């Protein structure tokens, strides 16, 4: 899945750390600005993302600031994800009826709004460092390669000490 598949311009993905929440949001940057995964934000708030996407699509103004974009996932690579433009974040947060939100999520919503405003402000001022997702993936892949090379080296050394050669176990192909 690429931005071309959805007829969109390419996006650069960054991580927006929110340490006070113990999370980081993935942000897609395009020439239009920053786009946030609605699902990620809803998970942090403890509210259902499907109902929020439906509400946003029904809203006369916010529907213009919501679209599907390819976003990186841990297990399945780039996947189409409902996102909201940075311009719509505050309006969206303000439109979530607090009476419909669980009491513990209600407090979190207000706290999250404050933290998101601060983090986005710092990001836009250039005082918050982010790391592109591609850099993180390359770093993890490099560490895995090093770990695999070390495991092969260790197997070879143990094999020489024991006087046996390691290969597939009996019955494995």
Secondary structure, 3 states (H helix, E strand, C coil): CCCHHHCCCCCEEEEEEEHHHCEEEEEEEECCEEEEEHHHHHHHHCCCHHHHHHHHHHCCCHHHHEEEEEEEECCCEEEEEEEEEHHHHHHHHHHCCHHHCCHHHHHHHHHHHHHHHHHHHHHHHCCCCCCEHHHHHHHHHHHHHHHHHHHHHHHHHHHHHHCCCCCCCCCCC
